[in-house]
Amino acid sequence: MDMTKFLTTAFVGIVVFSSSCSKDEPHLQGANMQFDETKSGLVTDSVCNVNGRGDIIQQSGISSMMSSNEAIEPFADSPITVVGYTSKEYMDSEVMVFSQQPVDNRLSPFTYYIQDYYTYIYRITVPHGATITIPNASQISDTWPTGMNPDNQSLPGYKVDFISGGANGDVYEFSTIIREISYNASGQYLGFTAYLPFRVGNPATDLIWKYTVSDTDWSLR
């Protein structure tokens, strides 16, 4: 299929929420995109630009992820570590394009895909009245398998929310945002699902959450 036919193919997208790309985001040079009704039944003319590591490129430049050569030891004490997730919730979808060859070589640069935003959740129960502490973004290396912080999607990491309490224990939920690519912009299934940012790996087996249940000092070594 030549580029003219590709750009006039009906694309899928949902209007992007404020913490990702916006309609003011610059489009790929030379592409005058008009996305019509297809999979979602909604229309958008927004394209989200993503770099090779799977980080969203913001208007001000690359999102404020740490450089790959900044290896950080995030904890002064050994935290509790859990892996995977207990549930996930769909958030939104948008059309995106990689500005360079992505780390996952199953995907191609300058090709339009649909990325679906999900909140991945891990629920824990701790002794009643315990204090939950998690690392902040500056204490997370860019190789740590985690998604984007729901409170600031330009930063890696996760947040913690109190759910319920009782004599038998207090329930908390960790949450992080992960984007999934399973379809091209024509709605054709790719035969696999890629998870972004790529540091996540496979959320079922690689997604890592660390926390303490005491007033631990998270200062770096």
C-alpha positions, 0 to 999 in steps of 0.5 A, spaced: 500 500 500 503 506 498 503 512 502 497 516 499 492 510 500 495 509 507 494 516 509 487 516 507 485 509 510 480 510 516 484 510 522 482 509 529 482 514 535 479 517 541 480 524 543 486 524 548 486 526 555 490 531 558 496 528 561 498 524 554 498 528 547 493 533 545 491 536 539 496 541 539 501 536 539 505 537 532 504 532 527 509 528 523 511 532 518 508 532 511 502 528 514 495 532 513 491 526 517 484 526 518 481 520 522 475 517 520 470 513 524 472 505 525 473 501 531 471 506 536 466 510 533 469 516 535 474 521 531 480 524 532 486 528 528 491 527 534 497 523 533 501 521 539 509 521 538 513 516 541 521 515 541 524 508 541 524 507 548 516 507 548 516 514 552 511 519 549 515 525 546 512 532 550 511 538 546 517 541 550 521 535 548 522 528 551 518 527 557 522 527 563 525 520 564 532 519 567 537 518 562 539 510 560 546 511 563 544 514 570 544 507 574 540 509 581 540 504 587 533 506 589 533 504 596 537 504 603 533 498 606 530 492 603 523 493 601 518 488 600 517 486 592 511 484 589 510 482 581 505 482 576 498 485 577 491 483 580 487 487 575 487 492 570 482 498 567 481 501 560 482 508 560 483 511 553 486 510 546 489 514 541 493 513 534 501 514 535 507 513 531 514 512 533 519 517 531 525 512 531 526 505 531 522 502 537 526 497 542 521 492 540 523 490 533 516 487 531 514 494 531 516 499 525 518 507 525 513 512 522 507 507 522 501 509 525 498 504 531 493 504 536 495 505 543 490 503 549 491 506 556 490 501 562 491 502 569 494 496 572 493 495 579 496 491 585 492 490 591 495 488 598 493 487 605 498 490 611 497 490 618 492 495 621 495 502 622 501 500 618 505 506 614 505 504 606 511 508 603 513 507 596 519 510 592 518 517 588 520 518 581 527 520 582 529 513 586 526 509 580 532 507 574 529 507 567 530 500 567 525 498 573 519 495 570 514 500 571 509 504 567 507 511 568 505 515 574 498 516 574 499 523 578 504 525 572 505 521 566 511 524 564 515 520 570 516 513 571 513 509 577 506 508 581 502 511 586 498 508 592 491 509 595 488 506 601 482 502 599 479 500 606 481 498 613 479 493 619 482 489 624 484 484 620 488 489 616 488 495 611 487 494 604 491 498 599 492 499 591 498 500 587 497 503 580 501 505 574 499 506 567 501 502 561 500 503 554 498 497 549 499 496 542 495 490 539 493 494 532 495 498 527 491 504 525 487 501 520 484 496 526 488 490 523 491 485 529 498 485 529 498 478 532 502 480 538 501 485 544 507 490 545 507 494 552 509 501 553 514 504 556 518 498 553 521 497 560 515 494 563 516 487 559 510 483 560 506 486 566 504 479 568 511 476 569 515 483 569 511 488 573 515 490 579 512 494 585 516 495 591 514 498 598 515 498 605 510 498 611 514 502 616 517 509 616 523 507 612 528 513 609 528 512 602 534 516 601 539 513 596 545 509 598 
